[in-house]
Each structure stands twice: as C-alpha cells, then as structure tokens.
Amino acid sequence: MQGHRDLVAWQRAMELVTEIYRATRSFPKDELYQLVSQLRRAAVSVPSNLAEGHGRNSRKEFHHVISQARGSLAEVETQVEIAKNLGFLRPDCTSELLMKIAEVGRMLTGLRAWSAGVSREAPTSS
C-alpha cells in the first residue's frame, strides 16, 4: 500500500467531512457547541483514524483503527438522523449525506477485511 492519501476510503471520508461542515453552517447558533461540534468532530475522526492507522505500518494496528473509524462513522450517521429529526437538515441534504456515509462504510468494511487478512489485494487508489 502507498500513502493514506491513496486510500479511496480516506478520500471519500475527506469529502464527507467537507459536506458535513457545509451542511452544519446553517444549523442554529445555539447548536454550535453541541450537535455541530459533535458532528464535525466525529466526521473528522473517520479520515484521521485511517491516516493514523496507515501511518503505523502494521496490519493489526490498522485493523484496530478501522474499527474506531467505523464507530465514528456510526456516530456521524446517528447525528445526521438527529439533525434531520430536529429540522436542521433538508431531506435532500440528509439523503446525500446518508448515501456518502453508506459508501464510506462499505469501503471501511473492505479495508477491515483486507487488514484482517481476508483479502490479499490492498485497497488503494481508485
């Protein structure tokens, strides 16, 4: 595997972070230190964990941080649903975010299989 920037999962997770930041700009100001902060931190955690794990050059450690990234992604999904339920996100924006979350989730599943030794082919560039 090359650098973490070559991981399609990292690239898509970075796109998700950008989309989350854009979507949360319009949230009520009183949510800035609550839901906005939590949602942004969870989103940032996904590609950050992938980069950290990849940088450790150990499949075992990479496998561990992929689990952490999956946990953060589940947080993002839950918080997007909460934002939708509170009327902070438009339905079309919610759908787009949930599709991107699902895409990143599938990629993390593939990376996790590779890091566990289930798949020999390293998932790198697109």
N, C-alpha and C positions, 0 to 999 in steps of 0.2 A: 504494500500500500504506500502511496505517496503521502503528501501532507494532508492535514484535516480539511483544507480548502478544496481538495479533490473529491471529498465525500459528497455525493449528491444529497444525502440526508442532511448534512451540515448546511449546504447551500439552500435547501428548501426550508430548513429551520430558521436560517437567517432571513429569508423572505417573510416567514411567518412573524418574526419579531417586528419587522418593518410594518407589516399590516396591522399588528396589534397596536403599535404606537400610533399609527394613523387613526385607527378606529377609536382609541381611547381619548383622543384630543377633544372630542365633543362631549365627553362624559361630564356630569355636573361637577362643579368645582369642589363641593364637599366630599366627593369620592376620590379626590386626588391622592390622599394619603391612605386610602382604604382600598377599594377594588382596583382602581387604576394602578396603584403601586404594586399590589399583589399580582395582578395580571401581567404587568410588564416584567416583573422580576421572574415569574415562572416561565414566561416566554424566553427571556434572555438565558435562562438556565439550560434550556434544551441544547442550543448550539455550543454553549460554553462547556457543558459536560462532554459533548462529543470531542471538542478540541482538546480538552484536558486529558481525556482517556486516550485519545490517539497519540498525544504527546508523550505518554508514559511508555510507549513501545512494548506493551505486554497485553496479549490477548485476554488474559484473565482480568486485568485491571480495566481494560476496555469494556469487557463484558459487564463488569460491575457498574461503570458509569453510564452505560447504555440503559441499564435498569433505572438509574437515577433520572436520566433524560426522559424515559418513558413515564416516570412518576410526575415529573414537571409538566410533561405534555398533558397528562390526565388532569392536572390542576388547571392548566390553560383551558381545556375543554369545559370543565365544570364552571369556571369563572365566566367564560363566554356565554354559557347557558344562563347563568345568574344575571349577567348584564342584559341578555335578551329578555328574560322574565321581568326585569325591572324597567324595561322600555328604553334602555340606554343604547341599544343596537337595533338598527333596522333589520327586518327579516332577510333582505338580500345580503347585507353585510355579514349577518350571522351565518347564513348558508355558505358563503365564500370562506369564512374563517374555519367553519367546521369541516369543509372539504379539504382545506390545506392541512388542518390538524390530522385528519384521517390519512392523508398522503404521507405526512411525516411519520405517523405511527406505523404505517406499513413498511416504510424504509427502516425504521428503528428495529422492527421485527426481523427484517432481513439481516441487518447488521448484527443483531443479537445471535441469530443462527450461525452466522459466519464466525463470530467471536467465540461461540461455544464449540466450534469445530464441526458443526453440522454441514456447513457448506465450505468447500475448499476455495471457491472463487471469491477473491476480495472485492467487495462492492466499492468501486471508486468513482471515476468520472462517468458522466452521462453519455 
